[in-house]
Amino acid sequence: MAEPVVVAALGDSLTHGYGLAMDDGFVPEMQRWLTSQGSEVRLINAGVSGDTTQGGLARVDWTLTPDVDAMIVTLGGNDALRGIDPAVSRANLAGILEAAKAREVAVLLIGMKAPLNYGDDYKVAFDGMYGALSEEYETLLAPDFFEGLRGIEAQDLGGVMQDDGLHPNPVGVDMVVEVLGPYVVKLVETVK
């Protein structure tokens, strides 16, 4: 049997599984989904609750151990919540992608969407940086972490989100994984 592809999931609380039982978070759910699809992959949870792109940049070198073949990057949500200048977030993400490129590690960059409260210019700059970086560094791109939840009416979000309104509950995580899983399969296939 071939060695599984090792994928580090570098992210924040959404990756880490904030507020969820250890087995219900994004990484364990994605691992189960991938296994059910026949993917020989081992995910490593490198998510830290509260992390910004700056925190991810500070951690990327020790995340990319020699056994890591690929990396999922899901960062920026906390930058947007704090109103950090998108140019700063973009530079941090670029540093993460540079580190992966230097080690020849394939990347799936997962985008986040900024809230509307910082204005249109902020939202355009923030939301657009993921596609631009993906193109510049030739990574795979999943445009929106929450794509699987976007069609849900506001009054029904309680069924898929935790009480804080920021983090998916187990049902929401399943829906996120259903949409993002095929992107991770593509990432794994690029390594093989």
PyMOL CGO cylinders between C-alpha atoms (Angstrom):
from pymol import cmd
from pymol.cgo import CYLINDER

trace = [
    CYLINDER, 0.00, 0.00, 0.00, 1.27, 3.46, -0.91, 0.3, 1, 1, 1, 1, 1, 1,
    CYLINDER, 1.27, 3.46, -0.91, 2.13, 5.96, 1.79, 0.3, 1, 1, 1, 1, 1, 1,
    CYLINDER, 2.13, 5.96, 1.79, -0.74, 8.38, 2.42, 0.3, 1, 1, 1, 1, 1, 1,
    CYLINDER, -0.74, 8.38, 2.42, -0.36, 11.97, 1.27, 0.3, 1, 1, 1, 1, 1, 1,
    CYLINDER, -0.36, 11.97, 1.27, 0.26, 14.15, 4.35, 0.3, 1, 1, 1, 1, 1, 1,
    CYLINDER, 0.26, 14.15, 4.35, -1.69, 17.42, 4.31, 0.3, 1, 1, 1, 1, 1, 1,
    CYLINDER, -1.69, 17.42, 4.31, -1.25, 20.11, 6.96, 0.3, 1, 1, 1, 1, 1, 1,
    CYLINDER, -1.25, 20.11, 6.96, -4.34, 22.27, 7.51, 0.3, 1, 1, 1, 1, 1, 1,
    CYLINDER, -4.34, 22.27, 7.51, -2.99, 25.70, 8.52, 0.3, 1, 1, 1, 1, 1, 1,
    CYLINDER, -2.99, 25.70, 8.52, -5.75, 27.90, 9.83, 0.3, 1, 1, 1, 1, 1, 1,
    CYLINDER, -5.75, 27.90, 9.83, -7.64, 29.52, 12.66, 0.3, 1, 1, 1, 1, 1, 1,
    CYLINDER, -7.64, 29.52, 12.66, -10.58, 28.43, 14.83, 0.3, 1, 1, 1, 1, 1, 1,
    CYLINDER, -10.58, 28.43, 14.83, -12.52, 27.23, 11.77, 0.3, 1, 1, 1, 1, 1, 1,
    CYLINDER, -12.52, 27.23, 11.77, -9.74, 24.73, 11.09, 0.3, 1, 1, 1, 1, 1, 1,
    CYLINDER, -9.74, 24.73, 11.09, -9.00, 24.02, 14.74, 0.3, 1, 1, 1, 1, 1, 1,
    CYLINDER, -9.00, 24.02, 14.74, -12.64, 23.12, 15.51, 0.3, 1, 1, 1, 1, 1, 1,
    CYLINDER, -12.64, 23.12, 15.51, -13.49, 25.81, 18.06, 0.3, 1, 1, 1, 1, 1, 1,
    CYLINDER, -13.49, 25.81, 18.06, -16.47, 24.97, 20.26, 0.3, 1, 1, 1, 1, 1, 1,
    CYLINDER, -16.47, 24.97, 20.26, -16.79, 21.42, 18.93, 0.3, 1, 1, 1, 1, 1, 1,
    CYLINDER, -16.79, 21.42, 18.93, -15.99, 17.97, 20.28, 0.3, 1, 1, 1, 1, 1, 1,
    CYLINDER, -15.99, 17.97, 20.28, -12.57, 16.88, 18.98, 0.3, 1, 1, 1, 1, 1, 1,
    CYLINDER, -12.57, 16.88, 18.98, -14.10, 14.47, 16.45, 0.3, 1, 1, 1, 1, 1, 1,
    CYLINDER, -14.10, 14.47, 16.45, -16.61, 17.03, 15.09, 0.3, 1, 1, 1, 1, 1, 1,
    CYLINDER, -16.61, 17.03, 15.09, -14.22, 19.70, 13.81, 0.3, 1, 1, 1, 1, 1, 1,
    CYLINDER, -14.22, 19.70, 13.81, -13.31, 20.52, 10.23, 0.3, 1, 1, 1, 1, 1, 1,
    CYLINDER, -13.31, 20.52, 10.23, -10.13, 18.42, 10.09, 0.3, 1, 1, 1, 1, 1, 1,
    CYLINDER, -10.13, 18.42, 10.09, -11.58, 15.16, 11.52, 0.3, 1, 1, 1, 1, 1, 1,
    CYLINDER, -11.58, 15.16, 11.52, -14.73, 15.55, 9.39, 0.3, 1, 1, 1, 1, 1, 1,
    CYLINDER, -14.73, 15.55, 9.39, -12.65, 16.21, 6.27, 0.3, 1, 1, 1, 1, 1, 1,
    CYLINDER, -12.65, 16.21, 6.27, -10.47, 13.19, 7.10, 0.3, 1, 1, 1, 1, 1, 1,
    CYLINDER, -10.47, 13.19, 7.10, -13.59, 10.97, 7.31, 0.3, 1, 1, 1, 1, 1, 1,
    CYLINDER, -13.59, 10.97, 7.31, -14.99, 12.41, 4.09, 0.3, 1, 1, 1, 1, 1, 1,
    CYLINDER, -14.99, 12.41, 4.09, -11.72, 11.87, 2.21, 0.3, 1, 1, 1, 1, 1, 1,
    CYLINDER, -11.72, 11.87, 2.21, -11.40, 8.31, 3.51, 0.3, 1, 1, 1, 1, 1, 1,
    CYLINDER, -11.40, 8.31, 3.51, -14.97, 7.60, 2.40, 0.3, 1, 1, 1, 1, 1, 1,
    CYLINDER, -14.97, 7.60, 2.40, -13.96, 8.82, -1.09, 0.3, 1, 1, 1, 1, 1, 1,
    CYLINDER, -13.96, 8.82, -1.09, -11.02, 6.41, -1.17, 0.3, 1, 1, 1, 1, 1, 1,
    CYLINDER, -11.02, 6.41, -1.17, -8.33, 9.08, -0.75, 0.3, 1, 1, 1, 1, 1, 1,
    CYLINDER, -8.33, 9.08, -0.75, -5.17, 7.88, 0.94, 0.3, 1, 1, 1, 1, 1, 1,
    CYLINDER, -5.17, 7.88, 0.94, -4.45, 11.00, 2.94, 0.3, 1, 1, 1, 1, 1, 1,
    CYLINDER, -4.45, 11.00, 2.94, -3.54, 11.97, 6.48, 0.3, 1, 1, 1, 1, 1, 1,
    CYLINDER, -3.54, 11.97, 6.48, -4.62, 15.42, 7.61, 0.3, 1, 1, 1, 1, 1, 1,
    CYLINDER, -4.62, 15.42, 7.61, -2.73, 17.28, 10.32, 0.3, 1, 1, 1, 1, 1, 1,
    CYLINDER, -2.73, 17.28, 10.32, -4.68, 19.90, 12.26, 0.3, 1, 1, 1, 1, 1, 1,
    CYLINDER, -4.68, 19.90, 12.26, -2.50, 23.01, 12.32, 0.3, 1, 1, 1, 1, 1, 1,
    CYLINDER, -2.50, 23.01, 12.32, -5.36, 25.32, 13.26, 0.3, 1, 1, 1, 1, 1, 1,
    CYLINDER, -5.36, 25.32, 13.26, -5.05, 27.78, 16.15, 0.3, 1, 1, 1, 1, 1, 1,
    CYLINDER, -5.05, 27.78, 16.15, -8.14, 29.57, 17.44, 0.3, 1, 1, 1, 1, 1, 1,
    CYLINDER, -8.14, 29.57, 17.44, -7.87, 33.32, 17.13, 0.3, 1, 1, 1, 1, 1, 1,
    CYLINDER, -7.87, 33.32, 17.13, -5.03, 33.15, 14.62, 0.3, 1, 1, 1, 1, 1, 1,
    CYLINDER, -5.03, 33.15, 14.62, -4.56, 35.85, 12.00, 0.3, 1, 1, 1, 1, 1, 1,
    CYLINDER, -4.56, 35.85, 12.00, -2.59, 35.66, 8.78, 0.3, 1, 1, 1, 1, 1, 1,
    CYLINDER, -2.59, 35.66, 8.78, 0.36, 37.06, 10.76, 0.3, 1, 1, 1, 1, 1, 1,
    CYLINDER, 0.36, 37.06, 10.76, 0.10, 34.17, 13.23, 0.3, 1, 1, 1, 1, 1, 1,
    CYLINDER, 0.10, 34.17, 13.23, -0.08, 31.69, 10.36, 0.3, 1, 1, 1, 1, 1, 1,
    CYLINDER, -0.08, 31.69, 10.36, 3.02, 33.22, 8.80, 0.3, 1, 1, 1, 1, 1, 1,
    CYLINDER, 3.02, 33.22, 8.80, 4.84, 32.91, 12.13, 0.3, 1, 1, 1, 1, 1, 1,
    CYLINDER, 4.84, 32.91, 12.13, 3.90, 29.21, 12.33, 0.3, 1, 1, 1, 1, 1, 1,
    CYLINDER, 3.90, 29.21, 12.33, 4.30, 28.09, 8.73, 0.3, 1, 1, 1, 1, 1, 1,
    CYLINDER, 4.30, 28.09, 8.73, 7.96, 27.06, 8.98, 0.3, 1, 1, 1, 1, 1, 1,
    CYLINDER, 7.96, 27.06, 8.98, 7.38, 24.59, 11.79, 0.3, 1, 1, 1, 1, 1, 1,
    CYLINDER, 7.38, 24.59, 11.79, 4.10, 23.43, 10.23, 0.3, 1, 1, 1, 1, 1, 1,
    CYLINDER, 4.10, 23.43, 10.23, 5.91, 22.42, 7.03, 0.3, 1, 1, 1, 1, 1, 1,
    CYLINDER, 5.91, 22.42, 7.03, 7.82, 19.48, 8.47, 0.3, 1, 1, 1, 1, 1, 1,
    CYLINDER, 7.82, 19.48, 8.47, 9.65, 17.23, 5.98, 0.3, 1, 1, 1, 1, 1, 1,
    CYLINDER, 9.65, 17.23, 5.98, 6.76, 14.72, 5.91, 0.3, 1, 1, 1, 1, 1, 1,
    CYLINDER, 6.76, 14.72, 5.91, 4.18, 17.34, 4.77, 0.3, 1, 1, 1, 1, 1, 1,
    CYLINDER, 4.18, 17.34, 4.77, 3.30, 16.92, 1.08, 0.3, 1, 1, 1, 1, 1, 1,
    CYLINDER, 3.30, 16.92, 1.08, 0.56, 19.54, 0.80, 0.3, 1, 1, 1, 1, 1, 1,
    CYLINDER, 0.56, 19.54, 0.80, -1.09, 22.30, 2.79, 0.3, 1, 1, 1, 1, 1, 1,
    CYLINDER, -1.09, 22.30, 2.79, -4.57, 23.73, 3.15, 0.3, 1, 1, 1, 1, 1, 1,
    CYLINDER, -4.57, 23.73, 3.15, -4.47, 27.43, 4.11, 0.3, 1, 1, 1, 1, 1, 1,
    CYLINDER, -4.47, 27.43, 4.11, -7.63, 28.87, 5.69, 0.3, 1, 1, 1, 1, 1, 1,
    CYLINDER, -7.63, 28.87, 5.69, -6.66, 32.20, 7.23, 0.3, 1, 1, 1, 1, 1, 1,
    CYLINDER, -6.66, 32.20, 7.23, -7.97, 35.74, 7.11, 0.3, 1, 1, 1, 1, 1, 1,
    CYLINDER, -7.97, 35.74, 7.11, -11.28, 35.53, 8.95, 0.3, 1, 1, 1, 1, 1, 1,
    CYLINDER, -11.28, 35.53, 8.95, -9.82, 37.05, 12.10, 0.3, 1, 1, 1, 1, 1, 1,
    CYLINDER, -9.82, 37.05, 12.10, -8.01, 39.70, 10.06, 0.3, 1, 1, 1, 1, 1, 1,
    CYLINDER, -8.01, 39.70, 10.06, -11.36, 40.78, 8.60, 0.3, 1, 1, 1, 1, 1, 1,
    CYLINDER, -11.36, 40.78, 8.60, -13.08, 40.73, 11.99, 0.3, 1, 1, 1, 1, 1, 1,
    CYLINDER, -13.08, 40.73, 11.99, -10.33, 43.03, 13.34, 0.3, 1, 1, 1, 1, 1, 1,
    CYLINDER, -10.33, 43.03, 13.34, -10.32, 45.32, 10.31, 0.3, 1, 1, 1, 1, 1, 1,
    CYLINDER, -10.32, 45.32, 10.31, -6.67, 44.61, 9.49, 0.3, 1, 1, 1, 1, 1, 1,
    CYLINDER, -6.67, 44.61, 9.49, -5.58, 46.28, 6.25, 0.3, 1, 1, 1, 1, 1, 1,
    CYLINDER, -5.58, 46.28, 6.25, -6.05, 43.77, 3.41, 0.3, 1, 1, 1, 1, 1, 1,
    CYLINDER, -6.05, 43.77, 3.41, -2.59, 44.70, 2.10, 0.3, 1, 1, 1, 1, 1, 1,
    CYLINDER, -2.59, 44.70, 2.10, -1.10, 43.41, 5.37, 0.3, 1, 1, 1, 1, 1, 1,
    CYLINDER, -1.10, 43.41, 5.37, -3.17, 40.21, 5.23, 0.3, 1, 1, 1, 1, 1, 1,
    CYLINDER, -3.17, 40.21, 5.23, -2.19, 39.70, 1.61, 0.3, 1, 1, 1, 1, 1, 1,
    CYLINDER, -2.19, 39.70, 1.61, 1.52, 40.13, 2.40, 0.3, 1, 1, 1, 1, 1, 1,
    CYLINDER, 1.52, 40.13, 2.40, 1.24, 37.58, 5.23, 0.3, 1, 1, 1, 1, 1, 1,
    CYLINDER, 1.24, 37.58, 5.23, -0.55, 35.07, 3.00, 0.3, 1, 1, 1, 1, 1, 1,
    CYLINDER, -0.55, 35.07, 3.00, 2.07, 35.66, 0.30, 0.3, 1, 1, 1, 1, 1, 1,
    CYLINDER, 2.07, 35.66, 0.30, 4.76, 34.81, 2.85, 0.3, 1, 1, 1, 1, 1, 1,
    CYLINDER, 4.76, 34.81, 2.85, 2.97, 31.55, 3.70, 0.3, 1, 1, 1, 1, 1, 1,
    CYLINDER, 2.97, 31.55, 3.70, 2.69, 30.67, 0.01, 0.3, 1, 1, 1, 1, 1, 1,
    CYLINDER, 2.69, 30.67, 0.01, 6.37, 31.54, -0.53, 0.3, 1, 1, 1, 1, 1, 1,
    CYLINDER, 6.37, 31.54, -0.53, 7.34, 29.15, 2.27, 0.3, 1, 1, 1, 1, 1, 1,
    CYLINDER, 7.34, 29.15, 2.27, 5.25, 26.37, 0.70, 0.3, 1, 1, 1, 1, 1, 1,
    CYLINDER, 5.25, 26.37, 0.70, 6.71, 27.06, -2.74, 0.3, 1, 1, 1, 1, 1, 1,
    CYLINDER, 6.71, 27.06, -2.74, 10.27, 26.95, -1.37, 0.3, 1, 1, 1, 1, 1, 1,
    CYLINDER, 10.27, 26.95, -1.37, 9.57, 23.47, 0.01, 0.3, 1, 1, 1, 1, 1, 1,
    CYLINDER, 9.57, 23.47, 0.01, 7.66, 22.35, -3.11, 0.3, 1, 1, 1, 1, 1, 1,
    CYLINDER, 7.66, 22.35, -3.11, 4.50, 21.80, -1.07, 0.3, 1, 1, 1, 1, 1, 1,
    CYLINDER, 4.50, 21.80, -1.07, 1.23, 21.96, -3.01, 0.3, 1, 1, 1, 1, 1, 1,
    CYLINDER, 1.23, 21.96, -3.01, -1.35, 24.39, -1.58, 0.3, 1, 1, 1, 1, 1, 1,
    CYLINDER, -1.35, 24.39, -1.58, -5.11, 24.73, -1.50, 0.3, 1, 1, 1, 1, 1, 1,
    CYLINDER, -5.11, 24.73, -1.50, -5.91, 28.32, -0.53, 0.3, 1, 1, 1, 1, 1, 1,
    CYLINDER, -5.91, 28.32, -0.53, -9.40, 28.69, 0.93, 0.3, 1, 1, 1, 1, 1, 1,
    CYLINDER, -9.40, 28.69, 0.93, -10.86, 32.16, 0.72, 0.3, 1, 1, 1, 1, 1, 1,
    CYLINDER, -10.86, 32.16, 0.72, -12.83, 34.09, 3.28, 0.3, 1, 1, 1, 1, 1, 1,
    CYLINDER, -12.83, 34.09, 3.28, -15.31, 36.91, 2.72, 0.3, 1, 1, 1, 1, 1, 1,
    CYLINDER, -15.31, 36.91, 2.72, -15.06, 40.20, 4.60, 0.3, 1, 1, 1, 1, 1, 1,
    CYLINDER, -15.06, 40.20, 4.60, -18.15, 41.58, 6.34, 0.3, 1, 1, 1, 1, 1, 1,
    CYLINDER, -18.15, 41.58, 6.34, -19.74, 44.68, 4.85, 0.3, 1, 1, 1, 1, 1, 1,
    CYLINDER, -19.74, 44.68, 4.85, -19.13, 46.91, 7.89, 0.3, 1, 1, 1, 1, 1, 1,
    CYLINDER, -19.13, 46.91, 7.89, -15.71, 48.18, 6.69, 0.3, 1, 1, 1, 1, 1, 1,
    CYLINDER, -15.71, 48.18, 6.69, -17.10, 49.46, 3.40, 0.3, 1, 1, 1, 1, 1, 1,
    CYLINDER, -17.10, 49.46, 3.40, -16.98, 48.38, -0.22, 0.3, 1, 1, 1, 1, 1, 1,
    CYLINDER, -16.98, 48.38, -0.22, -13.29, 49.19, -0.83, 0.3, 1, 1, 1, 1, 1, 1,
    CYLINDER, -13.29, 49.19, -0.83, -12.20, 47.02, 2.09, 0.3, 1, 1, 1, 1, 1, 1,
    CYLINDER, -12.20, 47.02, 2.09, -14.46, 44.16, 1.03, 0.3, 1, 1, 1, 1, 1, 1,
    CYLINDER, -14.46, 44.16, 1.03, -13.28, 44.24, -2.59, 0.3, 1, 1, 1, 1, 1, 1,
    CYLINDER, -13.28, 44.24, -2.59, -9.61, 44.31, -1.57, 0.3, 1, 1, 1, 1, 1, 1,
    CYLINDER, -9.61, 44.31, -1.57, -10.01, 41.59, 1.05, 0.3, 1, 1, 1, 1, 1, 1,
    CYLINDER, -10.01, 41.59, 1.05, -12.23, 39.23, -0.94, 0.3, 1, 1, 1, 1, 1, 1,
    CYLINDER, -12.23, 39.23, -0.94, -10.12, 39.65, -4.08, 0.3, 1, 1, 1, 1, 1, 1,
    CYLINDER, -10.12, 39.65, -4.08, -6.75, 38.87, -2.52, 0.3, 1, 1, 1, 1, 1, 1,
    CYLINDER, -6.75, 38.87, -2.52, -7.36, 35.11, -2.44, 0.3, 1, 1, 1, 1, 1, 1,
    CYLINDER, -7.36, 35.11, -2.44, -7.92, 34.71, -6.17, 0.3, 1, 1, 1, 1, 1, 1,
    CYLINDER, -7.92, 34.71, -6.17, -5.01, 37.03, -6.98, 0.3, 1, 1, 1, 1, 1, 1,
    CYLINDER, -5.01, 37.03, -6.98, -2.63, 35.15, -4.67, 0.3, 1, 1, 1, 1, 1, 1,
    CYLINDER, -2.63, 35.15, -4.67, -3.80, 31.78, -5.98, 0.3, 1, 1, 1, 1, 1, 1,
    CYLINDER, -3.80, 31.78, -5.98, -3.05, 32.91, -9.52, 0.3, 1, 1, 1, 1, 1, 1,
    CYLINDER, -3.05, 32.91, -9.52, 0.32, 34.46, -8.60, 0.3, 1, 1, 1, 1, 1, 1,
    CYLINDER, 0.32, 34.46, -8.60, 1.52, 31.37, -6.68, 0.3, 1, 1, 1, 1, 1, 1,
    CYLINDER, 1.52, 31.37, -6.68, -0.27, 28.81, -8.87, 0.3, 1, 1, 1, 1, 1, 1,
    CYLINDER, -0.27, 28.81, -8.87, -2.20, 27.23, -6.02, 0.3, 1, 1, 1, 1, 1, 1,
    CYLINDER, -2.20, 27.23, -6.02, -5.56, 25.57, -6.02, 0.3, 1, 1, 1, 1, 1, 1,
    CYLINDER, -5.56, 25.57, -6.02, -8.33, 27.88, -4.81, 0.3, 1, 1, 1, 1, 1, 1,
    CYLINDER, -8.33, 27.88, -4.81, -11.60, 27.30, -3.00, 0.3, 1, 1, 1, 1, 1, 1,
    CYLINDER, -11.60, 27.30, -3.00, -13.10, 30.79, -3.15, 0.3, 1, 1, 1, 1, 1, 1,
    CYLINDER, -13.10, 30.79, -3.15, -15.18, 30.67, 0.04, 0.3, 1, 1, 1, 1, 1, 1,
    CYLINDER, -15.18, 30.67, 0.04, -14.87, 28.56, 3.20, 0.3, 1, 1, 1, 1, 1, 1,
    CYLINDER, -14.87, 28.56, 3.20, -18.59, 29.08, 3.91, 0.3, 1, 1, 1, 1, 1, 1,
    CYLINDER, -18.59, 29.08, 3.91, -19.83, 28.35, 0.37, 0.3, 1, 1, 1, 1, 1, 1,
    CYLINDER, -19.83, 28.35, 0.37, -21.72, 25.30, 1.62, 0.3, 1, 1, 1, 1, 1, 1,
    CYLINDER, -21.72, 25.30, 1.62, -23.74, 27.48, 3.99, 0.3, 1, 1, 1, 1, 1, 1,
    CYLINDER, -23.74, 27.48, 3.99, -24.39, 30.51, 1.75, 0.3, 1, 1, 1, 1, 1, 1,
    CYLINDER, -24.39, 30.51, 1.75, -27.85, 29.49, 0.56, 0.3, 1, 1, 1, 1, 1, 1,
    CYLINDER, -27.85, 29.49, 0.56, -29.29, 29.16, 4.07, 0.3, 1, 1, 1, 1, 1, 1,
    CYLINDER, -29.29, 29.16, 4.07, -31.83, 31.78, 5.13, 0.3, 1, 1, 1, 1, 1, 1,
    CYLINDER, -31.83, 31.78, 5.13, -30.80, 33.96, 8.08, 0.3, 1, 1, 1, 1, 1, 1,
    CYLINDER, -30.80, 33.96, 8.08, -33.55, 32.55, 10.32, 0.3, 1, 1, 1, 1, 1, 1,
    CYLINDER, -33.55, 32.55, 10.32, -32.27, 29.01, 9.68, 0.3, 1, 1, 1, 1, 1, 1,
    CYLINDER, -32.27, 29.01, 9.68, -28.58, 29.68, 10.44, 0.3, 1, 1, 1, 1, 1, 1,
    CYLINDER, -28.58, 29.68, 10.44, -29.06, 28.53, 14.06, 0.3, 1, 1, 1, 1, 1, 1,
    CYLINDER, -29.06, 28.53, 14.06, -29.35, 24.99, 12.70, 0.3, 1, 1, 1, 1, 1, 1,
    CYLINDER, -29.35, 24.99, 12.70, -25.84, 25.09, 11.21, 0.3, 1, 1, 1, 1, 1, 1,
    CYLINDER, -25.84, 25.09, 11.21, -23.95, 27.64, 13.33, 0.3, 1, 1, 1, 1, 1, 1,
    CYLINDER, -23.95, 27.64, 13.33, -22.88, 27.77, 16.95, 0.3, 1, 1, 1, 1, 1, 1,
    CYLINDER, -22.88, 27.77, 16.95, -24.47, 30.40, 19.19, 0.3, 1, 1, 1, 1, 1, 1,
    CYLINDER, -24.47, 30.40, 19.19, -21.65, 32.88, 18.42, 0.3, 1, 1, 1, 1, 1, 1,
    CYLINDER, -21.65, 32.88, 18.42, -22.80, 33.04, 14.78, 0.3, 1, 1, 1, 1, 1, 1,
    CYLINDER, -22.80, 33.04, 14.78, -19.18, 32.74, 13.60, 0.3, 1, 1, 1, 1, 1, 1,
    CYLINDER, -19.18, 32.74, 13.60, -18.38, 29.03, 13.85, 0.3, 1, 1, 1, 1, 1, 1,
    CYLINDER, -18.38, 29.03, 13.85, -20.30, 26.14, 12.29, 0.3, 1, 1, 1, 1, 1, 1,
    CYLINDER, -20.30, 26.14, 12.29, -21.81, 23.47, 14.50, 0.3, 1, 1, 1, 1, 1, 1,
    CYLINDER, -21.81, 23.47, 14.50, -21.37, 19.78, 13.54, 0.3, 1, 1, 1, 1, 1, 1,
    CYLINDER, -21.37, 19.78, 13.54, -24.18, 20.00, 10.97, 0.3, 1, 1, 1, 1, 1, 1,
    CYLINDER, -24.18, 20.00, 10.97, -22.59, 23.12, 9.48, 0.3, 1, 1, 1, 1, 1, 1,
    CYLINDER, -22.59, 23.12, 9.48, -19.14, 21.50, 9.42, 0.3, 1, 1, 1, 1, 1, 1,
    CYLINDER, -19.14, 21.50, 9.42, -20.58, 18.58, 7.44, 0.3, 1, 1, 1, 1, 1, 1,
    CYLINDER, -20.58, 18.58, 7.44, -22.04, 21.01, 4.90, 0.3, 1, 1, 1, 1, 1, 1,
    CYLINDER, -22.04, 21.01, 4.90, -18.74, 22.91, 4.63, 0.3, 1, 1, 1, 1, 1, 1,
    CYLINDER, -18.74, 22.91, 4.63, -16.83, 19.65, 4.12, 0.3, 1, 1, 1, 1, 1, 1,
    CYLINDER, -16.83, 19.65, 4.12, -19.23, 18.46, 1.40, 0.3, 1, 1, 1, 1, 1, 1,
    CYLINDER, -19.23, 18.46, 1.40, -18.35, 21.53, -0.69, 0.3, 1, 1, 1, 1, 1, 1,
    CYLINDER, -18.35, 21.53, -0.69, -14.64, 21.78, 0.16, 0.3, 1, 1, 1, 1, 1, 1,
    CYLINDER, -14.64, 21.78, 0.16, -13.90, 18.04, 0.02, 0.3, 1, 1, 1, 1, 1, 1,
    CYLINDER, -13.90, 18.04, 0.02, -13.57, 17.87, -3.77, 0.3, 1, 1, 1, 1, 1, 1,
    CYLINDER, -13.57, 17.87, -3.77, -11.01, 20.70, -3.66, 0.3, 1, 1, 1, 1, 1, 1,
    CYLINDER, -11.01, 20.70, -3.66, -8.94, 18.70, -1.16, 0.3, 1, 1, 1, 1, 1, 1,
    CYLINDER, -8.94, 18.70, -1.16, -9.20, 15.62, -3.40, 0.3, 1, 1, 1, 1, 1, 1,
    CYLINDER, -9.20, 15.62, -3.40, -7.72, 17.72, -6.24, 0.3, 1, 1, 1, 1, 1, 1,
    CYLINDER, -7.72, 17.72, -6.24, -4.95, 18.86, -3.90, 0.3, 1, 1, 1, 1, 1, 1,
    CYLINDER, -4.95, 18.86, -3.90, -4.11, 15.27, -3.00, 0.3, 1, 1, 1, 1, 1, 1,
    CYLINDER, -4.11, 15.27, -3.00, -4.13, 14.28, -6.69, 0.3, 1, 1, 1, 1, 1, 1,
    CYLINDER, -4.13, 14.28, -6.69, -1.63, 17.03, -7.54, 0.3, 1, 1, 1, 1, 1, 1,
    CYLINDER, -1.63, 17.03, -7.54, 0.82, 15.44, -5.08, 0.3, 1, 1, 1, 1, 1, 1,
    CYLINDER, 0.82, 15.44, -5.08, 0.53, 11.87, -6.39, 0.3, 1, 1, 1, 1, 1, 1,
]
cmd.load_cgo(trace, "trace")
